[in-house]
Amino acid sequence: RASRHRGPTPLALGAQGAGRRASSPAAPAHARPRPPARRAPPAAAPPQPSSMAAVETRVCETDGCSREAKLQCPTCIKLGIQGSYFCSQECFKGSWATHKLLHKRAKDEKAKREVSWTLEGDVNTDPWAGYRYTGRLRPHYPLMPTRPVPSYIQRPDYADHPLGMSESEQALKGTSQIKLLSSEDIEGMRLVCRLAREVLDIAAGMIQPGVSTEEIDHAVHLACIARNCYPSPLNYYNFPKSCCTSVNEVICHGIPDRRPLQEGDIVNVDITLYRSGYHGDLNETFFVGDVDEGARRLVQTTYECLMQAIDAVKPGVRYRELGNIIQKHAQASGFSVVRSYCGHGIHKLFHTAPNVPHYAKNKAVGVMKAGHVFTIEPMICEGGWQDETWPDGWTAVTRDGKRSAQFEHTLLVTDTGCEVLTRRLDSARPHFMSQC
């Protein structure tokens, strides 16, 4: 999954006399699902308060603080979230990483309440009243219930968190320090990445007109369990499925649903597995049946962008240089590079340092060293690079409704170059080349 590059929504402590609490993530995304996705510079701290006023006496909601609280978050007031009282701006800022999740959860719940269902069992392709889609793709609701994971499967820290929050990721949020993996870590990554590749290959074999992305997700879920792996996207900041499926104008973090794939579609399947404490992440874009020449050019160019960037990976290279390579090749073919989502460090954490933007002249921090593990996952668009997100809080689409493609590998920096941990073992070619 791609890591999201956006700072916190501007807010300030303000006056409120009523009110109590509700809930929320990109990731990435993005991504995001973390979704993951964010913008290349580090996320900014929440701005200073513009006003504040006293209310009835309450206790500050910051963990470990028991001081009297008379200040409330105005964004929570606007969203109808009850509670959210703090004793000071300092406590509010210190709680921002977890507090902001409440805002997204509340927005997600509002969107769910606004869904206008048809008859039970029917498919609803317009669940968000008044929403203006950027392209032709529509969601197919309702979603199938969340699939269970057996208790014997080792789970990441967010798997059972009510907000899907990874506390281990939050503890390192904002740091630019890149972990050097030990030999034991590297073997753990090799194993989980090989298994993730096996699962993606299973999904690849299902791509054809008439198969729904929900069916693909089901197969992915079962394949993860069969390998004693947890499907990393599941409940990551409340993402509801075991993989991401992004069709046509969807950039990333598409939620699998009941829509059958159609002749001429392109679809990206993004797989991440968690095994023995490590995550392995990869994705590919596929053709559905016979596609037009524009789709072939877009997908081919996107794959070339990834491979040219991989060719540059070795100790001493700045992470920011990868975006220059990717954008140069994409623009030469008349395509644009998404800026809101990036590659990311990955190992025991799903998304962590470094951030790896795919566009030129970015300000990513860090220099590659042997033992670093990270993803490169360029998202390349037919039209403009700008994106927006569906009301489900996850599905990132092109603002102009034109198609987007993506490829991703997890890489280990070695002494002389890199090892592609998620490579195909039976072929050097991605699946789409066999579909041509």
KACORMO-V98600 format. One record per pair of residues at least 6 apart in sequence whose C-alpha atoms are under 6 Angstrom apart, sorted by the first residue. I is the first residue (numbers start at 1). J is the second residue. D is the distance in whole Angstrom. If there is no record, write none. Layout:
I&J&D ; I&J&D
This chain:
1&30&5 ; 1&31&5 ; 1&36&6 ; 2&28&5 ; 2&29&5 ; 2&30&4 ; 2&31&4 ; 2&35&6 ; 2&36&5 ; 2&37&5 ; 2&341&6 ; 2&342&5 ; 2&343&6 ; 3&27&5 ; 3&28&2 ; 3&29&4 ; 3&30&5 ; 3&31&4 ; 3&34&5 ; 3&35&6 ; 3&36&4 ; 3&37&3 ; 3&341&5 ; 3&342&5 ; 4&26&5 ; 4&27&5 ; 4&28&3 ; 4&29&4 ; 4&30&5 ; 4&31&5 ; 4&34&5 ; 4&35&6 ; 4&36&5 ; 4&37&2 ; 4&38&3 ; 4&341&5 ; 5&37&6 ; 5&38&1 ; 5&39&3 ; 5&40&5 ; 5&340&6 ; 5&341&6 ; 6&38&3 ; 6&39&5 ; 7&43&4 ; 7&44&5 ; 12&49&4 ; 12&50&6 ; 13&49&5 ; 13&52&6 ; 13&72&5 ; 13&73&5 ; 13&74&6 ; 14&51&5 ; 14&52&4 ; 14&72&6 ; 14&73&6 ; 14&74&5 ; 15&52&5 ; 15&53&5 ; 17&55&5 ; 19&82&4 ; 19&83&6 ; 20&81&6 ; 20&82&2 ; 20&83&3 ; 21&81&4 ; 21&82&3 ; 21&83&4 ; 22&81&5 ; 23&102&4 ; 23&105&4 ; 23&106&5 ; 24&101&4 ; 24&102&4 ; 24&103&6 ; 24&104&4 ; 24&105&2 ; 24&106&6 ; 24&163&6 ; 25&101&5 ; 25&104&6 ; 25&237&5 ; 26&32&3 ; 26&34&3 ; 26&35&3 ; 26&36&4 ; 26&37&4 ; 27&34&2 ; 27&35&3 ; 27&36&2 ; 27&37&4 ; 28&34&3 ; 28&35&4 ; 28&36&2 ; 28&37&3 ; 29&35&3 ; 29&36&3 ; 29&37&2 ; 29&341&6 ; 30&36&3 ; 30&37&4 ; 30&253&6 ; 31&37&3 ; 32&394&6 ; 33&233&5 ; 33&239&5 ; 33&253&6 ; 37&341&4 ; 38&340&6 ; 39&340&5 ; 54&70&5 ; 55&70&5 ; 58&68&6 ; 58&69&5 ; 59&66&6 ; 59&67&6 ; 59&68&5 ; 59&69&5 ; 60&66&6 ; 60&67&6 ; 60&68&6 ; 60&69&5 ; 60&85&6 ; 60&86&4 ; 60&87&5 ; 61&85&6 ; 61&86&6 ; 68&87&6 ; 69&85&6 ; 69&86&5 ; 69&87&4 ; 71&85&5 ; 71&86&5 ; 72&84&6 ; 72&85&5 ; 115&127&5 ; 115&128&5 ; 116&127&6 ; 123&140&6 ; 123&141&5 ; 124&140&6 ; 124&141&5 ; 125&138&6 ; 125&139&5 ; 125&140&5 ; 134&399&6 ; 134&400&6 ; 134&401&5 ; 135&401&4 ; 140&257&6 ; 140&258&5 ; 140&259&5 ; 143&257&6 ; 153&228&6 ; 157&166&6 ; 158&164&5 ; 158&165&5 ; 158&166&5 ; 159&235&6 ; 163&237&6 ; 163&238&6 ; 164&235&5 ; 164&236&5 ; 164&237&4 ; 164&238&5 ; 165&237&5 ; 176&353&6 ; 178&353&5 ; 180&371&5 ; 180&372&5 ; 181&371&5 ; 190&421&6 ; 192&275&6 ; 192&280&5 ; 193&280&4 ; 193&421&6 ; 193&422&5 ; 194&422&6 ; 196&273&6 ; 197&422&6 ; 208&288&5 ; 209&261&5 ; 209&262&5 ; 209&263&5 ; 210&260&5 ; 210&261&5 ; 211&260&5 ; 211&261&6 ; 212&258&5 ; 212&259&5 ; 212&260&4 ; 212&261&6 ; 213&256&5 ; 213&257&6 ; 214&256&5 ; 214&257&5 ; 214&258&6 ; 217&243&6 ; 221&242&6 ; 229&274&5 ; 229&275&5 ; 230&273&6 ; 230&274&5 ; 231&242&5 ; 231&273&5 ; 232&272&5 ; 232&273&5 ; 232&274&6 ; 233&242&5 ; 233&243&6 ; 234&240&6 ; 234&241&5 ; 234&242&5 ; 243&270&6 ; 243&271&5 ; 244&253&5 ; 244&254&5 ; 244&255&6 ; 244&269&6 ; 244&270&5 ; 245&254&5 ; 245&256&6 ; 245&268&6 ; 245&269&5 ; 246&252&6 ; 246&254&5 ; 246&267&5 ; 246&268&5 ; 247&266&6 ; 247&267&4 ; 248&266&5 ; 248&403&5 ; 249&397&6 ; 249&398&6 ; 249&401&6 ; 249&402&5 ; 249&403&4 ; 249&404&5 ; 250&396&6 ; 250&397&4 ; 251&396&5 ; 251&397&5 ; 251&404&5 ; 252&396&6 ; 253&394&6 ; 253&395&5 ; 254&395&5 ; 263&288&6 ; 263&289&5 ; 264&288&6 ; 264&289&6 ; 264&290&5 ; 264&291&4 ; 265&288&5 ; 266&286&6 ; 266&287&5 ; 266&288&6 ; 267&285&5 ; 267&286&5 ; 268&284&6 ; 268&285&4 ; 269&283&6 ; 269&284&6 ; 270&283&4 ; 271&281&6 ; 271&282&6 ; 271&283&6 ; 272&280&5 ; 272&281&4 ; 273&279&5 ; 273&280&5 ; 277&348&6 ; 278&347&5 ; 278&348&4 ; 279&347&6 ; 279&350&6 ; 281&410&6 ; 282&408&5 ; 282&409&5 ; 283&407&5 ; 283&408&5 ; 284&407&5 ; 285&406&6 ; 286&432&5 ; 299&405&6 ; 302&380&6 ; 303&407&6 ; 305&326&5 ; 309&322&6 ; 313&417&6 ; 314&417&4 ; 315&368&5 ; 315&369&5 ; 315&370&6 ; 316&367&6 ; 316&368&5 ; 317&367&6 ; 317&368&5 ; 318&366&6 ; 318&367&4 ; 319&366&6 ; 319&367&6 ; 320&362&6 ; 320&364&5 ; 323&357&6 ; 323&358&4 ; 323&359&4 ; 323&360&5 ; 324&360&4 ; 327&359&5 ; 327&360&6 ; 335&381&6 ; 335&382&5 ; 336&380&6 ; 336&381&5 ; 336&384&6 ; 336&385&5 ; 337&359&6 ; 337&380&5 ; 337&385&6 ; 338&379&6 ; 338&385&5 ; 342&356&5 ; 342&357&5 ; 343&355&6 ; 343&356&4 ; 343&375&5 ; 343&376&5 ; 343&377&6 ; 344&351&6 ; 344&354&5 ; 344&355&5 ; 344&356&6 ; 344&374&5 ; 344&375&5 ; 345&351&6 ; 345&352&5 ; 345&353&5 ; 345&354&5 ; 345&373&6 ; 345&374&4 ; 346&374&5 ; 358&378&6 ; 370&413&5 ; 370&414&5 ; 370&415&5 ; 371&413&6 ; 372&412&6 ; 372&413&5 ; 373&411&5 ; 373&412&5 ; 374&410&6 ; 374&411&6 ; 375&409&6 ; 375&410&4 ; 376&408&6 ; 376&409&6 ; 377&407&5 ; 377&408&4 ; 378&406&6 ; 379&405&6 ; 379&406&5 ; 380&404&6 ; 380&405&5 ; 381&403&6 ; 381&404&4 ; 382&402&6 ; 382&403&6 ; 383&402&6 ; 386&399&6 ; 387&397&5 ; 387&398&5 ; 387&399&5 ; 388&396&6 ; 388&397&6 ; 388&399&6 ; 389&395&5 ; 389&396&4 ; 409&422&6 ; 410&421&6 ; 410&422&6 ; 411&419&6 ; 411&420&5 ; 411&421&6 ; 412&418&5 ; 412&419&5
